[in-house]
Amino acid sequence: MPTDDQGTFHQQYVTPLRRAVDHATDWLRTVQDRSVRPEVTAAQALELLGGPLPGGPTPAADVIEALVTGVEPGLMAIGSGRFFGWVMGGTLPAALAADWLVSTWDQNAGMRQATPGVVAAEEAAAAWLLDLLGLPATADVGFTTGATMANFGCLAAARHAVLERVGWDVERDGLTGAPRVYVLAGAERHGSVDLALRYLGLGAAGLVDADDQGRIRPDALDAALAGIPQDAPIIVCLQAGNLHSGAFDPFRETIAAAHRRGAWVHVDGAFGLWAAAVPSLAHLMAGCSAADSWATDAHKTLNTPYDCGLAMVADRAALRGALGVHASYLLHDDGPGDPYEKTPEMSRRARGVPVWAALRSLGRAGVADLVGGLAAGATAFADGMRGVAGVEVLNDVCYTQVCLAFADDESTRRITDRINISGVSWMSASQWRGRAVLRVSVSNWSTDADDVARAVDAVVDALDRAPAV
Ligand SMILES: Cc1ncc(COP(=O)(O)O)c(C=O)c1O
């Protein structure tokens, strides 16, 4: 398009982008006050968004209007300070603005020499991350869609390495006829570890007993390791941050025990690895840096927009051996390596750029305040609940997660539903250690003391009351 055709440029880009900015800022201005839950179901939203595809073109600005009209009533206010569902962070302003530029620049961030600007931002972010999380500075970092794919990337590297040690080239020869890989994981590992193992053809992990907070038991791990034949390839999956309790596996002893058997140790720390960035919480991560690989998310605790996970692997050759590919038409970088050798995808958006922006805007102290603030919010919520009759706090609140139970499973489910229907807050219904639970995850940077107090009130308001006489 000729650059002097300002009318066309305005109509094509400026008008729809300004509409998008207006709608985005309206959303952000009101998100703390609106109902947290969506107002319509997907089927209702589809009535506005679906139907026959229009026969011809629609101007971009009109498309944006139709999109907002159709989608907004069905939005969950995940950016609200009173959204405590699953483990989902909000979006820091710098990360959000950077994400818009990522879409505008539209770089395919797979090759270092082809898109050097965004790859450099990702490399800078990776170095900051390893430093903040207390992990080896020489580890490789892949920016994946989330922790599920980060677990996959790390475990692909693990599979490569443990089989290579016994003389088997899994990338060339596959798994048919390969020596058996023994995989152990704590009984309360996250389901995404199971998925990653499934994608890798490794089957289900052998499950190792966990304690009452969901931490893997070192004695049970020792026993499980003792049952594996000498010199067999072994992968041990540990966890930093249990979904229900927030608890961390005891890394020092378990990693040492696994390494004595030559195992590769992987840590799923989707939201927990961030404890290392907070001086008062870093003890939870003690010993974790001795593992071989670590998965985490930026879209949870760091509060970058969806989506971004991080696969971090100490042995660079193992990660690249598992995920790298060489094709005649690709550019290759012999230095820090190409991003496509570190993630399952070849083509991808530069999702590490919002990570760079988040870290650059917070600085070291800001990250510590953010993560420490989330944990303090969870403690305050649990403290608020402890004084209320009929409410039981089930976990030792050491990080960002709180699990509550009420008189019986049915009451817990009923009360959770009432809270969520009220629109004041959103909390997760779940099942833990054989009981229905209400689970709160404080993961949003904007949650403040008032949000926590209102969330406590929302639970109190939802409690079963004896009928008035
Ligand atoms: C401990 C843990 N691991 C992995 C995941 C999966 O993360 P994602 O949904 O970003 O793939 C989660 C998600 O909540 C999690 O809590």
The ligand as a MOL file (V3000), in Angstrom:
LIG
                    3D

  0  0  0     0  0            999 V3000
M  V30 BEGIN CTAB
M  V30 COUNTS 16 16 0 0 0
M  V30 BEGIN ATOM
M  V30 1 C 1.3050 -27.3040 39.1530 0
M  V30 2 C 0.7950 -27.0520 37.7570 0
M  V30 3 N 1.4500 -27.5950 36.7170 0
M  V30 4 C 1.0540 -27.4040 35.4430 0
M  V30 5 C -0.0560 -26.6450 35.1640 0
M  V30 6 C -0.4860 -26.4810 33.7330 0
M  V30 7 O -0.2660 -25.1620 33.3220 0
M  V30 8 P -0.8460 -24.5870 31.9550 0
M  V30 9 O -2.3320 -24.6250 32.1160 0
M  V30 10 O -0.2920 -23.2090 31.8810 0
M  V30 11 O -0.3930 -25.4570 30.8370 0
M  V30 12 C -0.7680 -26.0560 36.2130 0
M  V30 13 C -1.9760 -25.2550 35.9490 0
M  V30 14 O -2.6480 -24.7780 36.8420 0
M  V30 15 C -0.3240 -26.2450 37.5490 0
M  V30 16 O -0.9520 -25.6880 38.5860 0
M  V30 END ATOM
M  V30 BEGIN BOND
M  V30 1 1 1 2
M  V30 2 1 2 3
M  V30 3 2 2 15
M  V30 4 2 3 4
M  V30 5 1 4 5
M  V30 6 1 5 6
M  V30 7 2 5 12
M  V30 8 1 6 7
M  V30 9 1 7 8
M  V30 10 2 8 9
M  V30 11 1 8 10
M  V30 12 1 8 11
M  V30 13 1 12 13
M  V30 14 1 12 15
M  V30 15 2 13 14
M  V30 16 1 15 16
M  V30 END BOND
M  V30 END CTAB
M  END
